[in-house]
Amino acid sequence: MDLVMTNTQALISWAILVFLTVLSVYLGQIIHSTTLFSVFIFAIVFFKGQLITDIFMELKYAPSRWRIIMLGYVLIVPSIICAIYLI
């Protein structure tokens, strides 16, 4: 169990975050359905939030309560924004 983030892990995580950001922009150009686009973006936002929580905030090995709080935030806030936008 590696408790310290290495430079390689940080670089790979950063590259994934950049790729997902570019993917979001690309999906915005090719998907014309607001609902479908919102679902894809919601999934990307959740995955990016989980990656940031686990890797950059290093909460993967922290007490589970802190990780659950952060992942809950990543799930609840975009859900509310998505619901407001789609209504």
HUJO-V128344 format. One line per field, one symbol per residue. phi: phi as a letter, one per 30 degrees, with the letter a starting at -180 (. if undefined). A space follows every 50 residues. Layout:
phi = ???
This chain:
phi = .cccddddddddddddddeddddddddddcccdddddddddddddddddd ddddcddhcdcdeeedddddddddddddddddddddd
